[in-house]
Amino acid sequence: MCECVCVCVRLFVLARQLPARFTHRRICVRELLSASASLSYCCHIITTSKMRLVILEDSERVAEWAARYVIKRINDFQPGPDKYFVLGLPTGSTPEGTYKKLVQYHMAGKISFKYVKTFNMDEYVGIPRDHVQSYHTFMWESLFKHIDINPVNVHILNGNAEDLEQECLSYEKKIVEAGGIELFIGGIGPDGHIAFNEPGSSLVSRTRVKTLNQETITANARFFNNDISQVPKQALTVGVGTVMEAREVMVLITGSHKAYALHMAIEEGVNHMWTVSAFQQHKRTIMLCDEDATLELKVKTVKYFRSCIPTPPCDEFAETEFGPDGGVPVVL
């Protein structure tokens, strides 16, 4: 707090000096911007008291931790016929490990999805549901067909609907009718986008049709035999505002190619060019990352989290207990 006061004083003094130092306005403006950036960082640390960062050794441990946390949240919720746990889910390579772990724990009798409803983040427009690269196919092959979830409780956007805008409105309505999302899991791209909310997306956006940018289309070509012409140009996606309404959000971030995105997500201010940064303002967010993803973080940031005592989310799974460096959800 004292640091914030000092920065405020510095801004005030510089602002008073600006007219007198007009001949040196470039220098003064640069100093003002520097002070403003310091204030932004300082204030976001204070105001995001519910955002937590978990740093784990590698992507395998991220998958393990995430799966255990999902299991803990569902079991603690004690779902039943009149009380469903509503879970938001992502697609892509990052959550695959988590889904594998959830399947393993389900088969071991640790978790049931009988009274769970799911809402997926996104789906391509214009490719058949049974296409190998559709998110319907991905989710059924990766998770749903291996667990005891009722198919009527699975919700995935229909990219082939006759009226795409109505499909998006209906999706939002279904989330509300389900009672809202308890836990929304997400992944991010190297440019900090969550779902298909790419750089420049509104931070209060709702489920909608989104035209994909060229970077995303190029990146996804690897899933379509490296033929860009086969990559869908549009998708349906939940909005940043939709995800922000979840009671809790857990973002999975792995790999050095996402290190700068993590830096922008937690060490800089909220910015619509890095849509994941919006979750600094969420009342309950977990950023779950591996060591490689921390490469762009300040040394003091990493040391701070490393200094905290680990508390794995499902202590009863003694056979997979984390060690002293296992990571911990920590209040900033």
Backbone torsions as a table, in degrees:
resi	resn	phi	psi	omega
1	MET	NA	-41.4	178.4
2	CYS	-60.0	-38.5	179.8
3	GLU	-62.2	-40.0	179.4
4	CYS	-63.0	-42.4	179.3
5	VAL	-61.3	-43.5	179.7
6	CYS	-61.8	-41.5	-179.8
7	VAL	-66.4	-40.3	177.9
8	CYS	-60.1	-43.9	178.2
9	VAL	-61.4	-43.0	179.3
10	ARG	-60.9	-41.3	177.8
11	LEU	-63.8	-42.2	-178.9
12	PHE	-62.5	-46.1	-179.8
13	VAL	-62.4	-44.9	-179.6
14	LEU	-63.6	-38.9	179.5
15	ALA	-64.7	-39.3	178.3
16	ARG	-65.6	-32.4	-176.3
17	GLN	-83.5	-14.0	-172.1
18	LEU	-56.8	-48.1	179.2
19	PRO	-61.9	-42.5	-177.7
20	ALA	-67.2	-26.2	-176.0
21	ARG	-106.8	32.0	-174.7
22	PHE	-56.7	-34.5	-179.1
23	THR	-69.4	-17.7	177.4
24	HIS	-114.9	34.2	-171.7
25	ARG	-60.7	-32.6	-179.0
26	ARG	-63.8	-41.6	179.4
27	ILE	-64.7	-44.7	-176.5
28	CYS	-66.1	-43.6	179.1
29	VAL	-61.9	-39.3	178.8
30	ARG	-63.0	-39.4	178.0
31	GLU	-66.5	-39.0	177.7
32	LEU	-62.3	-43.7	179.6
33	LEU	-63.7	-39.7	178.8
34	SER	-63.0	-44.6	179.5
35	ALA	-65.3	-39.2	179.0
36	SER	-62.7	-41.3	179.1
37	ALA	-62.8	-40.7	178.8
38	SER	-63.0	-42.4	179.8
39	LEU	-65.1	-41.5	179.4
40	SER	-59.2	-46.6	-179.0
41	TYR	-65.2	-43.8	-178.2
42	CYS	-63.4	-44.0	-178.0
43	CYS	-67.8	-36.0	-177.3
44	HIS	-70.7	-28.4	175.1
45	ILE	-64.8	-38.3	-178.0
46	ILE	-74.0	-43.8	-172.4
47	THR	-80.8	-18.0	-178.7
48	THR	-99.7	51.4	-174.4
49	SER	-68.1	-9.4	-179.7
50	LYS	-104.3	-2.4	179.2
51	MET	-86.4	132.5	-176.8
52	ARG	-121.6	150.9	177.7
53	LEU	-123.0	128.7	176.4
54	VAL	-115.8	120.0	179.4
55	ILE	-108.9	120.0	-179.1
56	LEU	-118.3	166.1	-172.4
57	GLU	-64.7	-45.4	-175.7
58	ASP	-153.4	178.2	-176.5
59	SER	-64.5	-28.6	178.2
60	GLU	-63.5	-42.8	179.2
61	ARG	-72.7	-30.7	174.6
62	VAL	-61.5	-45.9	179.4
63	ALA	-61.3	-43.8	-179.6
64	GLU	-62.8	-48.6	-177.9
65	TRP	-62.8	-44.9	-178.4
66	ALA	-62.3	-44.4	-179.7
67	ALA	-62.6	-44.2	179.7
68	ARG	-63.2	-36.8	-179.5
69	TYR	-67.6	-41.9	176.8
70	VAL	-59.4	-45.3	-179.9
71	ILE	-61.6	-44.6	179.4
72	LYS	-61.2	-45.2	-178.6
73	ARG	-63.1	-42.7	-180.0
74	ILE	-66.6	-47.9	-177.9
75	ASN	-65.2	-39.6	177.8
76	ASP	-64.9	-30.8	-179.4
77	PHE	-70.1	-26.2	-178.7
78	GLN	53.4	62.5	-178.1
79	PRO	-68.1	156.9	178.5
80	GLY	-156.8	-172.8	-176.4
81	PRO	-56.4	-29.4	-178.9
82	ASP	-110.7	12.7	-176.2
83	LYS	-151.8	87.9	-178.0
84	TYR	-89.0	141.5	171.1
85	PHE	-85.6	127.0	-177.2
86	VAL	-105.1	120.3	-171.9
87	LEU	-119.1	127.3	174.9
88	GLY	-93.9	136.7	-172.6
89	LEU	-130.2	147.0	176.8
90	PRO	-102.5	173.7	170.7
91	THR	-121.5	-175.7	-179.6
92	GLY	103.8	179.6	-174.5
93	SER	-75.5	-30.9	-175.6
94	THR	-60.9	-46.2	-177.3
95	PRO	-81.4	-3.6	-177.4
96	GLU	-56.1	-43.5	179.9
97	GLY	-62.9	-38.9	178.4
98	THR	-63.9	-42.7	179.2
99	TYR	-63.5	-39.0	177.7
100	LYS	-62.0	-42.0	178.7
101	LYS	-65.3	-40.5	179.3
102	LEU	-62.9	-40.5	177.5
103	VAL	-62.1	-44.5	179.9
104	GLN	-60.8	-45.0	-179.4
105	TYR	-69.1	-33.1	175.6
106	HIS	-64.4	-45.0	-179.5
107	MET	-67.1	-24.2	177.7
108	ALA	-86.9	1.1	177.5
109	GLY	82.2	15.1	-178.2
110	LYS	-83.1	-21.2	-174.3
111	ILE	-152.4	142.9	173.4
112	SER	-119.8	143.6	178.0
113	PHE	-110.1	18.3	-177.0
114	LYS	-60.2	-36.3	-178.8
115	TYR	-115.8	45.1	176.6
116	VAL	-121.1	135.7	171.6
117	LYS	-111.2	140.6	-178.1
118	THR	-122.2	147.6	173.6
119	PHE	-130.7	120.2	179.4
120	ASN	-85.0	157.9	-174.7
121	MET	-73.0	-38.2	-168.6
122	ASP	-160.0	172.4	176.0
123	GLU	-162.1	145.2	176.3
124	TYR	-67.0	153.1	173.8
125	VAL	-96.3	131.3	168.6
126	GLY	92.8	2.1	174.5
127	ILE	-111.9	145.9	-176.7
128	PRO	-58.9	151.7	179.6
129	ARG	-60.2	-32.8	-178.4
130	ASP	-90.4	7.7	175.2
131	HIS	-63.2	141.4	-175.3
132	VAL	-60.0	-25.2	-178.8
133	GLN	-103.0	5.6	176.0
134	SER	-72.1	152.1	180.0
135	TYR	-75.0	-20.9	170.1
136	HIS	-60.0	-50.4	-179.8
137	THR	-61.6	-45.7	-179.1
138	PHE	-56.1	-48.2	-175.3
139	MET	-69.3	-39.8	179.6
140	TRP	-69.2	-39.5	179.9
141	GLU	-72.7	-35.5	-175.2
142	SER	-83.6	-29.8	-171.6
143	LEU	-141.4	-61.1	-164.1
144	PHE	-60.5	-39.8	-176.3
145	LYS	-73.5	-8.6	-178.1
146	HIS	-101.2	-4.0	-176.2
147	ILE	-124.0	176.9	-173.8
148	ASP	-95.5	29.9	179.4
149	ILE	-76.1	141.7	176.0
150	ASN	-76.1	125.6	-178.2
151	PRO	-53.5	-29.7	-179.9
152	VAL	-69.5	-15.7	179.4
153	ASN	-94.1	3.0	177.1
154	VAL	-96.4	125.9	-179.5
155	HIS	-122.6	120.0	176.6
156	ILE	-133.9	135.0	-179.5
157	LEU	-57.3	143.0	-179.7
158	ASN	-97.8	103.2	-179.3
159	GLY	-75.2	-0.3	178.1
160	ASN	-115.2	14.4	179.2
161	ALA	-62.5	147.0	179.1
162	GLU	-63.2	-38.4	179.3
163	ASP	-119.4	98.9	-175.1
164	LEU	-66.9	-37.1	179.8
165	GLU	-65.6	-39.9	178.0
166	GLN	-66.8	-36.0	176.4
167	GLU	-59.6	-41.4	179.8
168	CYS	-68.0	-42.2	178.2
169	LEU	-63.4	-40.9	179.3
170	SER	-64.3	-36.8	-179.8
171	TYR	-64.1	-44.7	177.5
172	GLU	-60.6	-41.1	-179.7
173	LYS	-64.0	-40.7	179.7
174	LYS	-63.8	-37.4	177.7
175	ILE	-62.4	-44.4	179.0
176	VAL	-63.3	-44.6	-179.1
177	GLU	-63.8	-27.9	178.3
178	ALA	-78.3	-7.0	179.2
179	GLY	98.8	9.1	-178.2
180	GLY	86.9	162.0	-176.0
181	ILE	-91.3	126.0	179.5
182	GLU	-73.0	-47.9	-177.6
183	LEU	-138.7	121.9	177.4
184	PHE	-110.4	118.6	176.4
185	ILE	-93.5	139.8	178.7
186	GLY	-141.4	160.3	170.6
187	GLY	-122.4	169.0	179.0
188	ILE	-131.6	159.9	174.9
189	GLY	-93.0	171.4	178.5
190	PRO	-58.9	-23.1	178.1
191	ASP	-94.7	12.7	174.4
192	GLY	80.1	12.2	179.2
193	HIS	-80.5	146.9	176.1
194	ILE	-119.5	136.3	-165.9
195	ALA	54.7	-135.9	175.1
196	PHE	-106.1	30.0	174.8
197	ASN	-85.2	85.2	-172.4
198	GLU	-80.8	171.1	-178.6
199	PRO	-49.8	130.3	-178.5
200	GLY	98.4	-7.4	179.1
201	SER	-68.2	148.7	177.2
202	SER	-66.2	139.1	179.0
203	LEU	-80.8	-1.8	174.5
204	VAL	-117.5	18.5	-176.0
205	SER	-66.5	154.7	177.6
206	ARG	-113.3	-180.0	178.9
207	THR	-59.3	131.5	-171.4
208	ARG	-162.2	174.0	172.1
209	VAL	-83.7	132.5	-177.6
210	LYS	-128.2	128.6	172.7
211	THR	-81.8	126.9	-175.6
212	LEU	-78.8	144.3	177.7
213	ASN	-80.5	166.7	-173.5
214	GLN	-63.9	-34.0	179.5
215	GLU	-62.4	-42.6	179.1
216	THR	-67.0	-42.9	179.8
217	ILE	-61.3	-44.5	179.4
218	THR	-63.6	-43.6	-179.5
219	ALA	-63.4	-35.1	-177.1
220	ASN	-84.0	-6.2	179.9
221	ALA	-60.7	-27.6	-179.3
222	ARG	-62.8	-22.1	178.1
223	PHE	-86.5	-8.4	-177.5
224	PHE	-123.3	46.2	178.3
225	ASN	56.8	31.6	179.4
226	ASN	58.0	27.5	177.7
227	ASP	-107.8	100.4	-176.3
228	ILE	-58.4	-32.0	-178.0
229	SER	-64.0	-19.9	-179.2
230	GLN	-90.9	-11.0	-177.4
231	VAL	-77.7	128.2	177.0
232	PRO	-57.0	143.2	-178.5
233	LYS	-95.3	-11.1	179.0
234	GLN	-134.3	160.3	176.8
235	ALA	-148.3	159.9	168.5
236	LEU	-98.2	136.7	-176.9
237	THR	-146.3	144.5	169.0
238	VAL	-65.1	153.7	179.4
239	GLY	-88.9	167.5	175.5
240	VAL	-60.2	-41.4	178.6
241	GLY	-62.7	-34.3	178.0
242	THR	-62.4	-47.3	-179.3
243	VAL	-67.9	-36.5	-179.4
244	MET	-62.2	-23.1	-179.3
245	GLU	-81.4	-8.6	175.6
246	ALA	-64.7	150.1	-179.0
247	ARG	-70.2	-25.8	175.8
248	GLU	-150.6	145.7	179.0
249	VAL	-126.5	133.9	175.3
250	MET	-123.8	117.1	-177.4
251	VAL	-105.2	125.3	180.0
252	LEU	-95.9	126.8	-176.5
253	ILE	-135.7	111.8	-178.8
254	THR	-132.8	146.5	175.6
255	GLY	98.5	145.9	-179.3
256	SER	-65.9	-24.6	-179.6
257	HIS	-70.6	-9.3	177.0
258	LYS	-111.8	11.0	-176.4
259	ALA	-64.6	-42.5	-178.9
260	TYR	-68.2	-34.4	177.6
261	ALA	-63.5	-39.6	177.8
262	LEU	-65.3	-41.5	176.6
263	HIS	-57.1	-47.2	-179.5
264	MET	-68.0	-27.8	-177.9
265	ALA	-72.0	-34.6	-172.5
266	ILE	-122.7	-18.0	-176.7
267	GLU	-108.1	-7.9	176.8
268	GLU	-116.7	178.4	-178.1
269	GLY	-78.3	171.9	177.1
270	VAL	-67.2	131.4	-172.6
271	ASN	-148.7	125.7	-177.9
272	HIS	-68.7	-11.3	174.5
273	MET	-80.9	-11.7	174.1
274	TRP	-130.7	84.0	-167.6
275	THR	-62.3	-25.6	177.9
276	VAL	-64.6	-22.0	-179.5
277	SER	-65.4	-18.1	179.6
278	ALA	-59.1	-26.2	-173.9
279	PHE	-78.8	-0.4	166.4
280	GLN	-60.6	-29.1	-174.9
281	GLN	-96.2	1.1	178.6
282	HIS	-77.6	147.1	-175.3
283	LYS	-71.9	-18.5	-178.7
284	ARG	-154.5	93.6	-178.0
285	THR	-124.6	137.8	170.9
286	ILE	-115.4	123.4	170.0
287	MET	-97.9	114.7	-174.2
288	LEU	-112.7	115.2	-172.0
289	CYS	-136.5	165.2	173.2
290	ASP	-100.6	175.4	-177.1
291	GLU	-58.8	-41.9	-178.0
292	ASP	-59.9	-32.7	-178.2
293	ALA	-74.1	-8.9	-178.1
294	THR	-94.5	3.9	-171.6
295	LEU	-61.2	-24.5	-179.6
296	GLU	-99.2	-0.2	178.5
297	LEU	-77.2	153.0	175.3
298	LYS	-63.9	146.6	-179.9
299	VAL	-57.1	-41.3	-177.7
300	LYS	-66.8	-30.4	177.4
301	THR	-65.0	-48.7	-179.3
302	VAL	-64.7	-42.9	179.9
303	LYS	-61.2	-37.7	-179.8
304	TYR	-60.5	-48.9	-178.5
305	PHE	-69.5	-33.1	177.9
306	ARG	-68.0	-22.8	-177.4
307	SER	-80.3	-8.2	-176.2
308	CYS	-88.9	151.6	-177.7
309	ILE	-77.6	129.0	-179.6
310	PRO	-69.2	141.5	175.3
311	THR	-135.6	86.6	179.6
312	PRO	-56.3	143.9	-171.4
313	PRO	-71.3	-21.8	-178.9
314	CYS	-130.3	80.4	-174.3
315	ASP	-62.2	-22.1	-176.8
316	GLU	-70.2	-14.5	178.3
317	PHE	-85.4	66.3	-171.9
318	ALA	-60.0	-29.4	-176.6
319	GLU	-68.2	-16.3	179.6
320	THR	-124.3	28.5	-177.4
321	GLU	-62.0	141.0	177.5
322	PHE	-81.4	153.2	177.8
323	GLY	-86.9	-167.4	-176.2
324	PRO	-59.3	-25.9	-179.6
325	ASP	-101.3	23.3	-173.4
326	GLY	-73.2	-10.4	-179.7
327	GLY	92.1	159.8	-175.3
328	VAL	-157.7	141.9	170.3
329	PRO	-72.2	122.3	-173.5
330	VAL	-126.6	139.0	176.4
331	VAL	-77.5	127.7	178.5
332	LEU	-74.7	NA	NA
